[in-house]
Amino acid sequence: MYLNRCDEDLLMSNFIENTLCDILKNIGNGKSQITIIGVGSGEGNHDLEMISQLSLKHPRVLLDYKVVEPSGQQLQHFRETVARTSNLEHVKFTWNQMSTSEFEEQWRRTNVPEKADFIHMVQMMYFVEDPAAVIGFFHGLLNKNGKLLIVQASSENIVIRAMKAVHGQLSQIEGFSFLSAADIKRVLDVGGVTYQSYELQTDIDVTECFSEGDENGELLLDFLTSVQDFSKKASPELRAEVLRLLRDPQRSVEREGRVLVNSSAEALVVDASH
Ligand SMILES: C[S@@+](CC[C@H](N)C(=O)[O-])C[C@H]1O[C@@H](n2cnc3c(N)ncnc32)[C@H](O)[C@@H]1O
């Protein structure tokens, strides 16, 4: 429902096709094989778009593609999509069903630890315990001219704001950090690394959330707050507070009878240290 009501996927696809492809043209230093790590790839839809852009920029180059994803179900969906997709003969996938910290442990145990040319973490930094350590570890894996891509919601994004509003009142959202792109930039600034930032500005249509009992609106509210059956569980005051956020004049607009609220993200492209 969320993805149906906003342009997040489209925006990300456009970013990959129009911006990221140029950023990645110099990775690999002319080698015949490029190593990529997808961290928290989920079902891998964006990974496949990145692979297709990389293949255009680096024709005849082998892609050594490692996926780090703790959810077996998501990983399975990703593998099934790969099996159905043609023109992936030049990609060698390695499936690591594990968290970033388990991957780090495994990496430290290997005798000849490998480096990578491109690493991405798309909408996943909310779930790690120590973001600075995770960024530090993966950034340290980059080869010369390598790039690390981090995509994270902006602090104005309604998902972050709605989840924060209910957190502690109605739910304890376990293992979710509410980290925004601004927080990630602070981590990068403290680490003294250089990066470029690209705004992925978009709104989500939340009109249906204002019709109490509307099935789509209730599902959307559940997603935005991360609480199943939010309207049933929330006090009238809390529900009213969340609806106020959805109509916050600084972050929302009403256009042709629709209520659109900020659901922007930022893409941070971090350079290797060398
Ligand atoms: C919001 S999804 C994003 C999926 C995908 N990158 C995308 O943008 O469509 C977050 C993903 O991070 C994964 N994840 C959660 N905790 C993680 C961890 N500690 N290490 C690696 N991935 C993690 C989840 O299983 C999930 O697939």
The ligand as an SDF file (V2000), in Angstrom:
LIG
                    3D

 27 29  0  0  0  0  0  0  0  0999 V2000
   13.4060   -1.6920    4.3380 C   0  0  0  0  0  0  0  0  0  0  0  0
   14.1930   -3.1360    3.7880 S   0  0  0  0  0  0  0  0  0  0  0  0
   15.0750   -2.5360    2.3770 C   0  0  0  0  0  0  0  0  0  0  0  0
   15.2730   -3.5840    1.3270 C   0  0  0  0  0  0  0  0  0  0  0  0
   15.9590   -3.1240    0.0410 C   0  0  0  0  0  0  0  0  0  0  0  0
   17.3030   -2.6240    0.2830 N   0  0  0  0  0  0  0  0  0  0  0  0
   15.1160   -2.0860   -0.6690 C   0  0  0  0  0  0  0  0  0  0  0  0
   15.4460   -0.8930   -0.5980 O   0  0  0  0  0  0  0  0  0  0  0  0
   14.1050   -2.4540   -1.2950 O   0  0  0  0  0  0  0  0  0  0  0  0
   15.4740   -3.4140    4.9740 C   0  0  0  0  0  0  0  0  0  0  0  0
   16.2200   -4.7010    4.7900 C   0  0  0  0  0  0  0  0  0  0  0  0
   17.3120   -4.7540    5.7160 O   0  0  0  0  0  0  0  0  0  0  0  0
   17.4260   -6.0840    6.2050 C   0  0  0  0  0  0  0  0  0  0  0  0
   18.1280   -6.0470    7.5050 N   0  0  0  0  0  0  0  0  0  0  0  0
   17.6110   -5.8690    8.7440 C   0  0  0  0  0  0  0  0  0  0  0  0
   18.5680   -5.9190    9.6830 N   0  0  0  0  0  0  0  0  0  0  0  0
   19.7390   -6.1330    9.0310 C   0  0  0  0  0  0  0  0  0  0  0  0
   21.1000   -6.3030    9.4520 C   0  0  0  0  0  0  0  0  0  0  0  0
   21.4490   -6.2350   10.7360 N   0  0  0  0  0  0  0  0  0  0  0  0
   22.0320   -6.5410    8.5100 N   0  0  0  0  0  0  0  0  0  0  0  0
   21.6990   -6.5900    7.1930 C   0  0  0  0  0  0  0  0  0  0  0  0
   20.4300   -6.4260    6.7450 N   0  0  0  0  0  0  0  0  0  0  0  0
   19.4640   -6.2010    7.6410 C   0  0  0  0  0  0  0  0  0  0  0  0
   15.9700   -6.5360    6.3060 C   0  0  0  0  0  0  0  0  0  0  0  0
   15.8470   -7.9480    6.3760 O   0  0  0  0  0  0  0  0  0  0  0  0
   15.3740   -5.9380    5.0460 C   0  0  0  0  0  0  0  0  0  0  0  0
   15.4680   -6.7970    3.9450 O   0  0  0  0  0  0  0  0  0  0  0  0
  1  2  1  0
  2  3  1  0
  2 10  1  0
  3  4  1  0
  4  5  1  0
  5  6  1  0
  5  7  1  0
  7  8  2  0
  7  9  1  0
 10 11  1  0
 11 12  1  0
 11 26  1  0
 12 13  1  0
 13 14  1  0
 13 24  1  0
 14 15  1  0
 14 23  1  0
 15 16  2  0
 16 17  1  0
 17 18  1  0
 17 23  2  0
 18 19  1  0
 18 20  2  0
 20 21  1  0
 21 22  2  0
 22 23  1  0
 24 25  1  0
 24 26  1  0
 26 27  1  0
M  CHG  2   2   1   9  -1
M  END
$$$$
